[in-house]
Structures are given as structure tokens and as C-alpha cells.
Amino acid sequence: MSAVKNIVITGLLFVSAMVCFGDNHYDKLFDQANSLYDEENYEEAKENYLQILDAGYASADLHYNVANVYYKLGSYPTAILHYEKCLKLQPGHEDARHNLTLTNQQIVDKIKRLPEVFYKRWWQSMRNSNSLDGWAWLIIVFLFAATVSLFLFRILMKAQLKRLFFYLLLVFGAATVYCTIMSIGLYNHIHSEDEAIIFESTLNVQSAPTKSATTLYVIHSGLKVSVKERKDNWLNITLPDGNEGWVPANTIEPI
């Protein structure tokens, strides 16, 4: 229930933020940044976008634009980070997915990712088929439809109509539960820090959380890894091919 409460609060905060965004200077900064980008003035565009991010605003399109600026400036790890953040907020953002693929071609490590087990792939596909806002709207629509169906089931006298609205109540109720589960899953995914981007140009992956441990692999900036465990100032990471090791926490940036 706490996750549902958090989703509702997040939705309200998002709406409030959007209202404020339209009433203050951050919308102008966003428009100015877009114009500067179109004029190929990437450094100034970046500064405008970052002011908006630093103020606490975030959206898929904002992260997408930030990623594009960093790509133009040749800062590929940061571009990858923001494309990934964009896709976290809006999994169906095809432009971000396309540009992420192009940017990943610019980094050193080309490690083949292990295929996900079928049930994880199925869950991620279902969860990512909509944005958090999209799931929230569906919950509202189906919940309203279920409420109307319940009301009509209670007041109608005709057996055939009562049966119809009873079945509709079950369908809309099940749809509400399904969308709620998907939204909770996506909310938890968005707010998790179990994936990260390497920001060290050359990084030794150690066998233990200490500099004196054996170096298992050498990886480079821009690589996406999974974070399994934290111990003091070290993180246990998993590479795309399934290999594991320890790296200093300050060498990566969580997505």
C-alpha cells in the first residue's frame, strides 16, 4: 500500500510541478535551451537544461534533450546515462532507444549481454509497455468504470442486466488490479539504483572490495552494469556478460 501511496503522491507532485513549470522561468529556460541546441550552441543549451534538472524537475523529454546535448559535445557516458534515465521514465521512447544504440557504438566495451530468462523478459515487457503516468490514467479509468458497474449492478432489477454489469465489474476490477501491479513495478524500477553507468575512463574490477585485491577485468567509461551490493565505499557489480567484481562507488553513476 505504501508503494500505491507513493505513486499517488508522485502523480500529484508531477501535476503540481507541471503547473509550476508553466508559471515560472523554467519553461523559458527549456525553450531557450531548445533554441540554443538548434543553433548548435551546445554548451549554453546544456547549462540551461542542467539548471532545470538542478531545480528538481525531470521528465523523459528533458533527459532526452540533455542526452542529445552531451552526445553532440562528445561526452558519451553522460549521454548514455541520460538516455537510460529517459527510458526509465518512458520505456516506449523510441528516439531515445535509437540514439542510445548509436551512442553505445562510441564506447570502448562491446560486451554481449546475457539473454534474460523468459519470465523476467515477459515481466519487463509488460511493465514497460506504458509510462507511469499512462498506468496512473488507466487505473483511474478502470476504477471509475468498475465503480459505475457496481452502482448499476446494485440498482438495476433485471437479472440479465445485473449479470452483465457483474461481469463488467469483474473485468474492470481485474484491469484495475493489473494496472496497479504494473504501475508499482514501474515505480520501483524508476526509483531503484540497481543499474549504473561507468564514468571512469579505465577501471579495474577487483575480486574483493579493496585496492590490493586481484584485478579480474578492465572496463571503460560508458558501460552499463548492474549493482548487486554495497560495502563501505565499494560496489559489487555485474557486467552484461554475467561476470562480477568490485569497483569504487565514486566511479559509477546510478541510472
C-alpha positions as CSV (number, residue, x, y, z in Angstrom):
1,M,0.0,0.0,0.0
2,S,2.9,2.3,0.7
3,A,4.0,1.9,-3.0
4,V,0.5,2.8,-4.1
5,K,0.5,5.9,-1.8
6,N,3.9,6.9,-3.2
7,I,2.6,6.6,-6.8
8,V,-0.4,8.8,-6.0
9,I,1.8,11.3,-4.2
10,T,4.2,11.3,-7.2
11,G,1.4,11.9,-9.6
12,L,0.1,14.8,-7.5
13,L,3.7,16.2,-7.3
14,F,4.1,15.8,-11.0
15,V,0.9,17.7,-11.8
16,S,2.0,20.4,-9.3
17,A,5.4,20.6,-10.9
18,M,4.0,20.9,-14.3
19,V,1.7,23.7,-13.2
20,C,4.7,25.5,-11.6
21,F,6.8,24.8,-14.6
22,G,4.4,26.7,-16.8
23,D,4.2,29.6,-14.3
24,N,7.9,30.2,-13.7
25,H,11.1,30.8,-15.7
26,Y,12.0,27.2,-16.2
27,D,9.7,26.8,-19.2
28,K,11.5,29.7,-20.8
29,L,14.8,28.1,-19.9
30,F,13.7,24.9,-21.6
31,D,12.6,26.8,-24.8
32,Q,15.8,28.8,-24.8
33,A,17.8,25.6,-24.4
34,N,16.0,24.1,-27.4
35,S,16.7,27.1,-29.5
36,L,20.3,27.1,-28.5
37,Y,20.5,23.4,-29.4
38,D,19.0,24.2,-32.8
39,E,21.6,26.9,-33.3
40,E,24.3,24.3,-32.4
41,N,25.2,26.3,-29.3
42,Y,25.5,23.1,-27.3
43,E,27.4,24.4,-24.2
44,E,24.8,27.1,-23.4
45,A,22.0,24.7,-24.2
46,K,23.5,22.3,-21.7
47,E,23.7,24.9,-19.0
48,N,20.0,25.8,-19.4
49,Y,18.9,22.1,-19.3
50,L,21.1,21.5,-16.2
51,Q,19.5,24.4,-14.4
52,I,16.1,22.8,-14.9
53,L,17.4,19.4,-13.6
54,D,19.2,21.1,-10.6
55,A,15.9,22.7,-9.7
56,G,14.3,19.3,-9.3
57,Y,12.4,19.0,-12.5
58,A,12.7,15.8,-14.5
59,S,10.9,14.3,-17.5
60,A,11.7,11.8,-20.2
61,D,11.9,14.6,-22.8
62,L,14.2,16.7,-20.6
63,H,16.6,13.8,-20.1
64,Y,16.4,13.0,-23.8
65,N,17.4,16.6,-24.7
66,V,20.2,16.6,-22.1
67,A,21.5,13.3,-23.6
68,N,21.4,14.8,-27.1
69,V,23.5,17.8,-26.0
70,Y,26.1,15.6,-24.3
71,Y,26.2,13.4,-27.4
72,K,27.0,16.5,-29.6
73,L,29.7,17.5,-27.1
74,G,31.3,14.0,-27.3
75,S,30.5,13.2,-23.6
76,Y,29.2,9.7,-24.4
77,P,29.0,8.2,-20.9
78,T,26.8,11.2,-19.7
79,A,24.7,10.9,-22.9
80,I,24.2,7.2,-22.2
81,L,23.2,8.0,-18.6
82,H,20.5,10.4,-19.6
83,Y,19.2,8.3,-22.5
84,E,18.8,5.5,-19.9
85,K,17.1,7.9,-17.5
86,C,14.7,8.9,-20.2
87,L,13.9,5.3,-21.0
88,K,13.3,4.6,-17.3
89,L,10.6,7.3,-17.2
90,Q,9.2,6.5,-20.7
91,P,10.2,3.0,-21.8
92,G,8.5,3.4,-25.2
93,H,10.6,6.5,-26.1
94,E,11.8,5.1,-29.5
95,D,14.0,8.1,-30.3
96,A,15.9,7.7,-27.1
97,R,16.3,3.9,-27.7
98,H,17.6,4.5,-31.2
99,N,20.0,7.2,-30.0
100,L,21.2,5.1,-27.1
101,T,22.1,2.3,-29.6
102,L,24.1,4.8,-31.7
103,T,25.9,6.2,-28.6
104,N,26.8,2.7,-27.3
105,Q,28.7,2.2,-30.5
106,Q,31.0,5.1,-29.5
107,I,32.3,3.4,-26.2
108,V,35.2,1.0,-25.9
109,D,33.5,-2.0,-24.3
110,K,31.3,-4.1,-26.6
111,I,30.2,-6.8,-24.1
112,K,27.4,-9.0,-25.3
113,R,24.6,-9.0,-22.8
114,L,23.3,-12.3,-21.5
115,P,19.7,-13.0,-22.5
116,E,17.1,-12.5,-19.8
117,V,15.2,-15.6,-18.6
118,F,11.8,-15.7,-20.2
119,Y,9.7,-14.7,-17.2
120,K,11.9,-11.6,-16.4
121,R,11.7,-10.6,-20.1
122,W,7.9,-11.1,-20.0
123,W,7.5,-9.0,-16.8
124,Q,9.7,-6.2,-18.1
125,S,7.9,-6.1,-21.4
126,M,4.5,-5.9,-19.7
127,R,5.7,-3.3,-17.1
128,N,7.4,-1.1,-19.7
129,S,4.5,-1.2,-22.1
130,N,3.3,2.1,-20.6
131,S,4.7,5.1,-18.7
132,L,4.0,5.7,-15.0
133,D,1.6,8.5,-16.0
134,G,-0.1,6.1,-18.5
135,W,-0.6,3.4,-15.9
136,A,-2.0,6.0,-13.5
137,W,-4.6,7.2,-16.0
138,L,-5.6,3.6,-16.8
139,I,-6.1,2.9,-13.1
140,I,-8.4,6.0,-12.8
141,V,-10.4,5.0,-15.9
142,F,-10.8,1.3,-14.9
143,L,-11.6,2.2,-11.3
144,F,-14.2,4.6,-12.5
145,A,-15.7,2.0,-14.8
146,A,-15.7,-0.6,-12.0
147,T,-17.5,1.9,-9.7
148,V,-20.1,2.6,-12.3
149,S,-20.6,-1.1,-13.0
150,L,-21.0,-1.7,-9.2
151,F,-23.5,1.1,-8.9
152,L,-25.6,-0.2,-11.9
153,F,-25.4,-3.8,-10.6
154,R,-26.8,-2.7,-7.3
155,I,-29.7,-0.5,-8.6
156,L,-30.9,-2.5,-11.7
157,M,-33.6,-5.1,-11.1
158,K,-33.4,-7.0,-14.4
159,A,-31.5,-10.2,-13.9
160,Q,-29.9,-10.1,-17.3
161,L,-28.6,-6.6,-16.8
162,K,-27.4,-7.4,-13.3
163,R,-25.4,-10.3,-14.7
164,L,-23.9,-8.1,-17.4
165,F,-22.7,-5.4,-15.0
166,F,-21.5,-8.0,-12.5
167,Y,-19.2,-9.5,-15.2
168,L,-18.1,-6.0,-16.3
169,L,-17.4,-5.2,-12.6
170,L,-15.1,-8.3,-12.5
171,V,-13.4,-7.3,-15.8
172,F,-12.8,-3.7,-14.8
173,G,-11.8,-4.7,-11.3
174,A,-9.2,-7.1,-12.6
175,A,-7.9,-4.5,-15.1
176,T,-7.5,-2.0,-12.2
177,V,-5.5,-4.6,-10.2
178,Y,-3.4,-5.4,-13.2
179,C,-2.6,-1.7,-13.9
180,T,-1.8,-1.1,-10.2
181,I,0.6,-4.0,-10.2
182,M,2.3,-2.7,-13.4
183,S,2.5,0.8,-12.0
184,I,4.0,-0.3,-8.7
185,G,6.6,-2.4,-10.6
186,L,7.5,0.5,-12.9
187,Y,7.6,3.0,-9.9
188,N,10.0,0.7,-8.1
189,H,12.1,0.3,-11.2
190,I,12.3,4.1,-11.7
191,H,13.4,4.7,-8.2
192,S,15.8,1.9,-7.9
193,E,19.6,2.3,-8.3
194,D,20.4,-1.2,-9.3
195,E,21.8,-0.2,-12.7
196,A,24.6,2.3,-13.3
197,I,27.0,3.7,-15.9
198,I,30.8,3.6,-15.6
199,F,32.3,7.0,-15.5
200,E,36.0,6.1,-15.1
201,S,37.9,6.1,-18.4
202,T,39.7,2.9,-17.4
203,L,38.5,0.9,-14.4
204,N,39.9,-2.2,-12.8
205,V,37.3,-4.6,-11.5
206,Q,38.6,-6.2,-8.3
207,S,38.0,-9.6,-6.8
208,A,37.3,-8.0,-3.4
209,P,36.4,-4.6,-2.0
210,T,40.0,-3.4,-1.6
211,K,42.6,-1.9,-3.9
212,S,45.1,-4.7,-3.1
213,A,42.7,-7.4,-4.4
214,T,43.3,-9.2,-7.7
215,T,42.2,-7.3,-10.9
216,L,39.7,-9.5,-12.7
217,Y,38.8,-7.3,-15.6
218,V,39.4,-3.9,-17.0
219,I,36.3,-1.9,-18.2
220,H,35.8,1.6,-19.6
221,S,33.5,4.6,-19.4
222,G,30.0,4.3,-20.8
223,L,29.5,0.7,-19.9
224,K,26.1,-0.1,-18.2
225,V,26.4,-2.5,-15.3
226,S,24.1,-3.9,-12.6
227,V,24.8,-3.1,-8.9
228,K,24.3,-6.0,-6.5
229,E,25.8,-4.9,-3.2
230,R,27.4,-2.0,-1.4
231,K,30.2,-2.4,1.1
232,D,31.7,0.8,2.6
233,N,32.8,2.8,-0.5
234,W,32.8,-0.2,-2.8
235,L,30.1,-1.7,-5.1
236,N,29.7,-5.2,-6.2
237,I,28.7,-5.0,-9.9
238,T,27.7,-7.5,-12.6
239,L,28.8,-6.9,-16.1
240,P,26.5,-7.5,-19.1
241,D,28.1,-11.0,-19.7
242,G,27.4,-12.0,-16.1
243,N,30.9,-11.6,-14.7
244,E,31.1,-9.9,-11.3
245,G,33.6,-7.9,-9.3
246,W,34.1,-4.8,-7.0
247,V,34.7,-1.2,-8.0
248,P,34.9,2.1,-6.0
249,A,31.5,3.7,-5.6
250,N,32.7,7.0,-7.0
251,T,33.5,5.6,-10.4
252,I,29.9,5.0,-11.4
253,E,26.7,7.0,-11.7
254,P,23.3,5.3,-10.9
255,I,20.7,5.5,-13.6
